Amino acid sequence: MMQNRKIWFKGEIIPASEARVSVLSPTAQFGLNVFEGIRCYAEAGEGAGGQLFAFRLREHFRRLLESCKLIGITPPYTPAELLKYLKETIRANDYRTDTSVRMTIFVDGEGSWSSEGPADMFIAPLLKPRAKLTSVPSVNACVSTWERISDNCFPPRIKTGANYINSRYAQLEAKRDGYNLPLFLGRNGKVTEGGGACLFMVRHGVLITPTLTSSVLESITRATILRLAREMELETAEREVDRTELYLAEELFLCGSAAEITPVVSVDRLPIGSGEPGPVTISLLRRYLDAASNQLPQYREWLTPIYSPAECKKHVESPLE
């Protein structure tokens, strides 16, 4: 399947192996691009008919265009075109199970870090199953010695490839020291986020996450979890978080489109709570996956169907075609 994968690249749907950019392009030399990782979930439950739902697509498109503005790239496509091309790419692969889509706007041609164009885009889907509630993966984390980037340096609200080198430094350090993932502190010594994922903790029964001005990405998953938690009548707080609070938390988890909700069971080799994924974490993950796979009607506004009713009907009637 991977060898035959088709992607949308500069106006065409082509085999992924045929996509090319110049080694002298600003995206290749300097990471001059902005991107979104978009999850699409297969409809679950009784009556599911081969439909795939893109999760919170409007918010992803908004953030992609905001990133373009802040980094100085003129968006080459409108939101309506982004939607059209994303659907076309998934349909071209006939993906009907959980899928992750990378949508990247990049500066092509031959230029420097100061180039503003030419800008174009690729859309690359990849089959990626959701977390299993029966065997939720958990991680052991450490507080990194590397400092999180900040708004006056490399603004973390811009989802650009170059920003993720900050996470790379911390990830390599964590692996060398025997951990799965790093957690960052900011310039002020307060907790920010993990490497490529936002962070929540449960302390004294309150679900807490650092503020949006704490050198974190303006995470769509973070916003989703806050709404789900409040509607589950969980007490929530957005505030600064001290390093030592991580060690005293009853539960801790990372979240993001790729991470979904990933429990952290120890920090700096100190166990978090019982050392196992906690009940709040698991209940939020269950709610999140139900919302994303069209099991909760009140969150249907977050879902964008990829296939038409006629395409779903044909798939159900002739699944091998």
matplotlib code that plots the C-alpha trace (Angstrom):
import matplotlib.pyplot as plt

x = [0.0, 2.8, 4.6, 1.5, 0.5, -0.7, -0.2, -1.3, 1.7, 1.8, -1.6, -1.5, -2.1, 1.0, 2.8, 4.6, 7.9, 7.7, 7.4, 10.4, 11.7, 15.1, 17.8, 18.4, 14.8, 14.2, 12.1, 14.9, 17.7, 16.0, 12.7, 10.8, 7.3, 4.2, 2.1, -0.8, -1.3, -4.9, -6.6, -9.4, -11.4, -13.5, -17.1, -17.7, -20.7, -23.9, -24.8, -21.2, -20.9, -17.3, -17.3, -14.2, -14.4, -11.7, -11.5, -11.8, -10.8, -11.9, -9.6, -6.7, -7.1, -7.4, -4.1, -2.3, -3.2, -2.3, 1.1, 1.5, 0.8, 3.2, 6.1, 5.6, 4.3, 1.4, -1.0, -1.3, -4.8, -8.1, -9.8, -12.3, -9.4, -7.7, -10.8, -11.3, -7.7, -7.6, -10.8, -9.5, -6.2, -7.8, -10.4, -7.6, -6.1, -9.6, -8.6, -11.5, -9.8, -8.2, -5.8, -3.3, -2.9, 0.1, -0.7, 2.4, 2.7, 6.4, 8.7, 10.0, 12.4, 15.9, 16.3, 17.3, 15.8, 14.4, 12.5, 8.7, 8.0, 7.2, 4.9, 3.1, 1.8, 1.7, -1.0, 0.2, -2.2, -1.0, -3.0, -2.7, -4.9, -6.3, -5.3, -6.8, -8.6, -7.7, -3.9, -3.3, 0.4, 2.1, 5.4, 8.2, 9.3, 12.0, 12.3, 14.7, 17.8, 16.8, 14.7, 11.4, 11.3, 9.4, 7.3, 10.2, 12.5, 10.8, 7.1, 5.6, 2.2, 3.6, 3.5, 6.7, 9.1, 12.1, 10.5, 10.5, 14.3, 13.8, 11.9, 14.5, 17.3, 15.2, 14.0, 17.6, 18.6, 15.7, 16.4, 20.1, 19.1, 16.6, 13.3, 10.6, 9.8, 11.0, 9.0, 10.0, 10.4, 10.2, 12.5, 10.7, 11.3, 7.6, 6.3, 5.3, 4.7, 6.2, 8.1, 5.4, 2.5, 0.6, 0.5, -2.3, -2.1, -4.6, -3.8, -6.2, -8.8, -8.5, -7.5, -4.7, -2.9, -0.4, -1.8, -1.6, 1.0, 3.3, 5.3, 2.9, 1.4, -2.2, -3.2, -6.6, -6.5, -5.9, -8.9, -10.9, -10.0, -10.9, -14.3, -14.9, -13.7, -16.0, -19.0, -18.1, -18.3, -14.6, -13.0, -10.4, -7.8, -5.4, -2.4, 1.3, 2.7, 5.8, 8.2, 7.6, 3.9, 4.6, 6.0, 3.0, 0.3, -2.2, -2.3, -0.3, -0.8, 0.3, -2.1, -2.1, -3.4, -0.7, -0.5, -4.3, -4.1, -0.9, -0.5, 2.7, 3.4, 6.6, 8.7, 12.5, 11.8, 9.3, 6.0, 2.9, 0.0, -0.2, 2.3, -0.5, -2.8, -5.4, -9.2, -9.6, -7.1, -8.8, -12.3, -11.1, -9.5, -12.7, -14.8, -12.3, -12.4, -16.1, -16.5, -14.0, -15.7, -19.3, -20.6, -21.6, -24.1, -23.3, -19.8, -20.8, -19.9, -16.2, -16.5, -16.1, -17.1, -14.7, -16.9, -20.4, -23.4, -23.3, -19.6, -20.3, -23.3, -21.2, -18.4, -20.9, -22.4, -19.1, -16.3, -13.7, -14.2]
y = [0.0, 2.5, 1.8, 2.7, 5.7, 8.7, 12.3, 15.7, 17.6, 21.0, 20.6, 16.9, 13.6, 11.5, 8.5, 9.7, 8.4, 10.9, 14.1, 16.3, 19.6, 21.2, 20.6, 24.3, 25.2, 27.2, 24.3, 21.9, 24.2, 26.0, 24.2, 27.2, 25.6, 25.5, 22.4, 20.7, 17.1, 16.3, 13.1, 11.4, 8.8, 6.0, 6.1, 3.5, 1.8, 0.4, 1.7, 2.7, 2.8, 3.3, 7.0, 8.8, 12.1, 14.7, 16.1, 19.8, 20.7, 24.3, 24.9, 23.2, 25.3, 28.5, 27.7, 26.8, 30.2, 32.0, 30.3, 31.5, 35.0, 35.1, 33.5, 35.6, 33.1, 34.1, 31.1, 29.6, 28.2, 29.2, 27.1, 25.8, 24.6, 23.0, 21.1, 20.0, 18.8, 17.0, 15.0, 14.2, 12.8, 10.5, 9.3, 8.6, 6.2, 4.9, 5.1, 4.0, 3.4, 5.8, 8.1, 10.9, 13.6, 15.9, 19.1, 21.3, 24.7, 25.2, 27.7, 26.0, 27.0, 28.1, 30.7, 31.6, 31.8, 35.2, 34.1, 34.6, 32.3, 30.5, 28.8, 25.5, 22.5, 18.8, 16.7, 13.2, 10.8, 7.8, 5.0, 5.5, 3.6, 5.3, 4.5, 1.3, 1.8, -1.8, -1.1, 2.6, 3.3, 5.2, 7.0, 7.8, 11.4, 13.7, 17.4, 18.5, 20.6, 22.3, 25.4, 25.7, 28.3, 31.5, 34.1, 36.6, 34.0, 31.2, 31.7, 28.3, 29.2, 29.1, 25.4, 25.5, 22.7, 24.6, 25.0, 21.3, 21.1, 22.5, 19.3, 17.2, 18.3, 17.5, 14.1, 13.0, 13.9, 12.1, 8.9, 9.0, 9.2, 6.3, 8.1, 8.0, 11.7, 15.1, 17.9, 21.5, 24.4, 27.9, 31.0, 31.7, 28.2, 27.2, 24.1, 24.6, 21.4, 18.1, 17.5, 18.2, 17.8, 19.9, 18.8, 18.3, 17.2, 16.3, 17.8, 17.7, 16.6, 19.6, 19.2, 21.8, 22.9, 25.7, 28.9, 29.7, 32.4, 29.7, 29.1, 26.4, 25.7, 26.9, 23.3, 22.2, 19.0, 21.1, 23.2, 20.0, 18.4, 21.5, 21.6, 17.9, 18.1, 21.0, 19.2, 16.2, 18.5, 18.2, 21.2, 22.8, 25.5, 27.2, 28.6, 28.5, 25.1, 24.6, 21.7, 20.2, 20.0, 17.4, 15.1, 15.6, 15.2, 12.4, 12.1, 13.5, 13.2, 14.7, 15.5, 16.4, 15.3, 12.6, 11.8, 11.9, 11.5, 9.8, 9.0, 9.9, 7.5, 8.9, 12.0, 11.9, 8.4, 9.5, 7.7, 9.8, 8.7, 4.9, 4.7, 3.7, 5.6, 7.3, 7.3, 11.0, 10.4, 7.2, 8.8, 11.8, 9.5, 7.5, 10.7, 12.1, 9.1, 8.8, 12.5, 12.0, 8.9, 10.3, 8.6, 11.8, 14.0, 17.1, 17.3, 16.6, 20.2, 19.1, 16.4, 16.8, 13.8, 12.7, 10.5, 11.3, 9.2, 7.5, 6.6, 5.1, 3.1, 1.7, 0.8, -1.1, -3.0, -3.8, -3.4, -5.2, -3.0]
z = [0.0, 0.9, -2.3, -4.3, -2.3, -4.2, -3.1, -4.2, -5.4, -7.1, -8.8, -9.6, -8.0, -8.5, -7.0, -3.9, -5.3, -8.2, -6.1, -6.4, -5.1, -5.7, -3.2, -3.4, -2.5, 0.7, 2.0, 1.5, 2.8, 5.6, 6.5, 5.0, 5.1, 7.1, 7.6, 9.3, 10.5, 10.0, 11.3, 9.4, 11.3, 10.0, 11.1, 13.9, 15.3, 13.9, 10.4, 9.5, 5.8, 4.7, 5.5, 6.6, 8.6, 8.7, 12.3, 12.9, 9.3, 9.4, 12.4, 10.7, 7.6, 9.6, 11.5, 8.2, 6.7, 9.9, 9.8, 6.2, 7.2, 10.2, 8.3, 5.1, 2.6, 0.3, 0.5, -3.0, -2.4, -0.8, 2.0, -0.5, -2.7, 0.2, 1.0, -2.6, -3.0, 0.4, -0.5, -4.0, -2.6, 0.0, -2.6, -5.1, -2.5, -1.6, 2.1, 4.3, 7.6, 10.0, 8.1, 8.9, 6.3, 6.1, 4.3, 3.7, 2.0, 1.0, -0.7, -3.9, -6.6, -5.8, -3.1, 0.4, 3.9, 3.0, -0.1, -0.2, -3.2, -5.3, -2.9, -3.6, -1.6, -1.2, 0.5, 1.7, 3.4, 5.4, 7.0, 10.8, 13.3, 16.3, 19.9, 21.3, 24.6, 25.6, 25.3, 25.5, 24.9, 27.7, 27.9, 30.3, 30.0, 31.3, 31.7, 29.0, 29.5, 26.2, 26.5, 24.6, 21.8, 22.5, 20.7, 20.4, 19.0, 17.0, 17.6, 18.5, 17.2, 13.7, 12.6, 10.5, 9.9, 11.2, 14.7, 15.2, 15.3, 18.9, 19.7, 17.9, 20.2, 23.2, 21.7, 21.0, 24.5, 26.0, 24.1, 25.0, 28.7, 28.4, 28.2, 25.5, 25.3, 26.6, 28.4, 27.9, 30.3, 28.9, 29.4, 32.7, 34.0, 33.7, 32.0, 28.3, 26.4, 25.2, 22.0, 19.4, 21.7, 24.4, 28.0, 30.6, 34.2, 36.8, 40.2, 43.2, 40.8, 38.5, 34.8, 34.2, 31.1, 30.5, 29.0, 25.2, 26.1, 27.7, 24.5, 23.3, 19.9, 19.6, 19.6, 18.1, 20.2, 23.3, 22.6, 21.9, 25.2, 27.2, 25.6, 26.1, 29.7, 30.6, 29.0, 31.1, 34.1, 34.9, 36.6, 34.3, 34.6, 32.1, 34.1, 34.6, 35.7, 37.9, 37.2, 40.6, 40.0, 37.3, 39.9, 42.2, 39.6, 39.8, 36.0, 33.1, 29.4, 26.1, 23.3, 19.6, 16.3, 16.0, 19.7, 20.3, 24.1, 25.3, 29.0, 30.7, 33.5, 34.9, 34.8, 35.6, 36.8, 39.4, 38.9, 38.1, 40.3, 40.3, 37.4, 35.1, 32.7, 35.0, 34.8, 33.7, 30.9, 29.7, 29.9, 27.8, 25.2, 24.9, 24.5, 22.0, 19.8, 20.0, 18.9, 16.0, 14.7, 14.6, 17.8, 19.5, 17.5, 19.5, 18.0, 14.4, 13.5, 13.9, 11.2, 7.5, 5.4, 2.7, 0.6, -0.8, 0.2, -3.2, -2.8, 0.7, -0.7, -3.5, -1.0, 1.2, -1.7, -3.4, -0.9, -3.0, -6.1]

ax = plt.figure().add_subplot(projection="3d")
ax.plot(x, y, z, "-o")
ax.set_aspect("equal")
plt.show()
